[in-house]
Amino acid sequence: MIAVVWHFWIAPFLVAGAVLAIVATVVGYLMNVTAKQYPRGKQKKQ
């Protein structure tokens, strides 16, 4: 009985942490790929 009660309150935190980790991984990947394609800083005049 205690395991069922414990499971119900901890599950939302575990799911939220997993979702945030996945979103952070995707955002970090996209920022890394975009930064290589469009580098910041002063652009050289040609």
Backbone bond lengths (Angstrom), bond angles and torsions (degrees), N, CA, C in turn:
res aa  C-N    CA-C-N  psi(-1)  N-CA   C-N-CA  omega(-1)  CA-C   N-CA-C  phi
1 M - - - 1.451 - - 1.530 111.38 -
2 I 1.312 116.53 -41.91 1.469 119.42 -179.40 1.526 110.46 -65.63
3 A 1.322 117.24 -35.06 1.464 120.42 179.94 1.521 111.15 -63.97
4 V 1.310 117.56 -37.36 1.467 120.76 179.36 1.520 110.03 -66.00
5 V 1.319 117.70 -45.90 1.461 121.07 179.72 1.522 110.13 -63.65
6 W 1.327 118.07 -44.00 1.455 121.90 179.74 1.525 110.74 -62.80
7 H 1.308 116.85 -38.53 1.451 121.72 -178.63 1.521 111.60 -63.58
8 F 1.322 117.17 -38.93 1.463 119.93 -175.00 1.523 113.04 -69.13
9 W 1.326 119.71 -34.41 1.455 118.11 -178.44 1.517 112.47 -87.86
10 I 1.319 119.01 -22.98 1.463 120.28 -179.18 1.530 111.66 -86.30
11 A 1.317 117.76 -26.25 1.465 121.35 -176.19 1.530 113.27 -59.35
12 P 1.336 120.85 -46.03 1.476 118.97 179.85 1.524 112.93 -60.29
13 F 1.333 117.22 -35.98 1.466 119.69 178.84 1.528 111.41 -68.36
14 L 1.312 116.82 -39.52 1.466 120.21 177.96 1.525 111.23 -66.44
15 V 1.316 116.70 -41.71 1.471 120.42 178.95 1.525 110.06 -65.74
16 A 1.326 117.37 -44.28 1.465 120.37 179.24 1.528 111.01 -62.11
17 G 1.314 117.41 -40.96 1.464 120.39 177.76 1.514 112.44 -64.20
18 A 1.324 116.83 -40.28 1.464 120.55 178.97 1.522 110.77 -66.45
19 V 1.325 117.05 -42.67 1.469 120.48 179.37 1.522 110.25 -64.59
20 L 1.325 117.61 -43.50 1.463 120.21 178.36 1.525 111.81 -63.32
21 A 1.314 117.66 -37.56 1.464 120.74 178.27 1.523 110.92 -65.21
22 I 1.320 117.28 -40.90 1.465 120.72 178.90 1.521 110.38 -66.31
23 V 1.331 117.25 -44.81 1.468 120.79 179.40 1.526 110.30 -63.17
24 A 1.323 118.01 -42.40 1.466 121.09 179.41 1.522 111.25 -63.73
25 T 1.322 117.35 -37.56 1.464 120.84 178.19 1.520 110.92 -65.55
26 V 1.324 117.05 -44.58 1.469 120.89 -179.66 1.525 110.38 -65.80
27 V 1.325 117.91 -44.57 1.467 121.10 179.95 1.527 110.51 -64.48
28 G 1.311 117.79 -42.45 1.460 120.66 177.88 1.514 112.45 -62.60
29 Y 1.325 116.48 -40.23 1.463 120.50 177.54 1.523 110.52 -63.74
30 L 1.322 116.62 -47.17 1.465 119.57 -178.82 1.525 111.41 -64.52
31 M 1.329 117.54 -38.80 1.464 119.64 177.49 1.522 110.93 -64.89
32 N 1.319 117.46 -38.86 1.461 121.69 179.72 1.526 110.59 -66.14
33 V 1.308 117.17 -45.21 1.464 120.88 -179.21 1.521 110.37 -67.48
34 T 1.329 117.18 -42.46 1.463 120.80 -179.50 1.523 110.85 -66.67
35 A 1.319 118.24 -37.64 1.462 121.32 -179.69 1.525 110.93 -63.90
36 K 1.316 117.43 -34.91 1.467 119.78 178.43 1.525 111.18 -72.67
37 Q 1.325 116.35 -31.55 1.463 119.59 -178.46 1.529 110.92 -80.20
38 Y 1.336 116.84 -38.45 1.459 122.10 -178.90 1.526 109.00 -124.56
39 P 1.339 117.71 81.05 1.471 119.26 -176.82 1.525 111.71 -67.95
40 R 1.338 115.45 145.82 1.460 120.46 177.48 1.525 109.22 -86.14
41 G 1.310 115.10 169.62 1.455 119.78 177.15 1.517 110.23 110.96
42 K 1.304 113.52 -179.88 1.461 118.70 -179.35 1.517 109.88 -71.53
43 Q 1.306 114.31 134.85 1.458 118.90 177.64 1.523 108.40 -94.07
44 K 1.314 114.85 139.79 1.456 120.03 -178.98 1.526 109.78 -76.24
45 K 1.332 114.85 136.60 1.462 119.07 176.02 1.515 108.65 -83.60
46 Q 1.305 114.76 136.20 1.466 118.27 179.95 1.496 110.92 -111.72
